[in-house]
Amino acid sequence: MEQILIRNLPVGTRAALRARAQEHGRSSEAEARELLAEALASRPATLVDLLRMDDGVEIEFEPGRLGLAGRDVEL
């Protein structure tokens, strides 16, 4: 799992997040995750985006999710 720390939020943002989280019956952290996921859902990260990252992220390719089958390669 990845983590993020957000500094210098505008005044009242944390209180608004907490209130919204209570309305939805979840923690402030879960509410923030949901808001970020919703905001970014219209443009999912591409392979190019992932390769541009410089924080040493390991990329796992899942051919099964794409309906592809793996095969052995002869070298």
Protein Blocks (a to p, Z undefined) as FASTA:
>chain_A
ZZdddehiaehklmmmmmmmmmnopafklmmmmmmmmmmmmmccdfklmmmpcghpacdd
dfklnopacddddZZ
